[in-house]
């Protein structure tokens, strides 16, 4: 009976370790991903959208060459 109790305790410890590891991984992903998504969402709000003439759409890296 002692062997069965030790085996059951070992199996319980292994499953507890696996569940705790997955929980920490998911919590870390949530803690990192939610603020990162919110920051990207806020920056997305500030992007300028062109609604006028198509000729106004000048890429940023072309601005210096277009003005000179």
Backbone torsions as a table, in degrees:
resi	resn	phi	psi	omega
1	UNK	NA	-32.6	-179.8
2	UNK	-64.5	-38.5	179.4
3	UNK	-64.0	-41.4	-179.7
4	UNK	-65.7	-39.4	177.8
5	UNK	-64.7	-42.2	177.9
6	UNK	-65.6	-41.1	179.0
7	UNK	-64.3	-43.9	178.2
8	UNK	-63.6	-39.0	177.3
9	UNK	-65.3	-39.7	178.9
10	UNK	-66.6	-43.4	178.2
11	UNK	-63.6	-41.2	177.6
12	UNK	-61.9	-43.1	179.4
13	UNK	-63.4	-39.6	179.0
14	UNK	-64.4	-47.3	179.4
15	UNK	-65.4	-37.2	178.1
16	UNK	-64.4	-39.6	177.4
17	UNK	-63.6	-44.6	-179.6
18	UNK	-63.6	-46.6	-179.1
19	UNK	-64.4	-42.0	179.9
20	UNK	-65.7	-39.6	179.2
21	UNK	-64.2	-44.5	178.8
22	UNK	-65.4	-37.5	179.1
23	UNK	-64.3	-43.8	177.9
24	UNK	-64.8	-38.8	178.3
25	UNK	-62.9	-47.4	179.4
26	UNK	-64.8	-40.9	178.7
27	UNK	-63.4	-41.3	178.0
28	UNK	-64.8	-39.9	178.4
29	UNK	-64.6	-40.6	179.4
30	UNK	-67.7	-42.8	-178.5
31	UNK	-63.6	-34.4	-180.0
32	UNK	-85.2	-42.8	-171.5
33	UNK	-72.1	-40.0	-176.3
34	UNK	-65.0	-50.7	176.8
35	UNK	-62.8	-36.4	179.4
36	UNK	-65.3	-40.8	177.4
37	UNK	-64.9	-40.5	179.6
38	UNK	-64.7	-39.9	178.0
39	UNK	-64.3	-43.9	178.6
40	UNK	-64.7	-36.5	178.8
41	UNK	-65.6	-42.1	179.4
42	UNK	-64.9	-43.3	177.3
43	UNK	-63.9	-33.3	177.1
44	UNK	-64.9	-29.9	178.4
45	UNK	-67.7	-29.4	-175.7
46	UNK	-90.8	-0.1	179.3
47	UNK	-72.0	137.9	-178.7
48	UNK	-80.3	128.3	177.1
49	UNK	-108.5	131.0	179.9
50	UNK	-83.0	128.2	177.2
51	UNK	-123.6	3.9	-176.9
52	UNK	-102.8	-139.0	-176.5
53	UNK	-68.2	143.1	-179.4
54	UNK	-68.0	-23.8	-179.1
55	UNK	-71.4	-13.7	178.9
56	UNK	-79.1	-11.1	-177.1
57	UNK	-81.8	87.6	179.1
58	UNK	-106.3	124.6	177.8
59	UNK	-60.2	151.6	-176.3
60	UNK	-61.3	-39.9	-177.7
61	UNK	-73.3	-9.5	178.6
62	UNK	-97.1	-5.4	-174.4
63	UNK	-62.7	-42.7	-178.0
64	UNK	-68.1	-39.2	-178.4
65	UNK	-75.3	-26.7	-179.2
66	UNK	-76.4	-26.4	-177.3
67	UNK	-91.0	-14.5	-177.7
68	UNK	-97.0	NA	NA
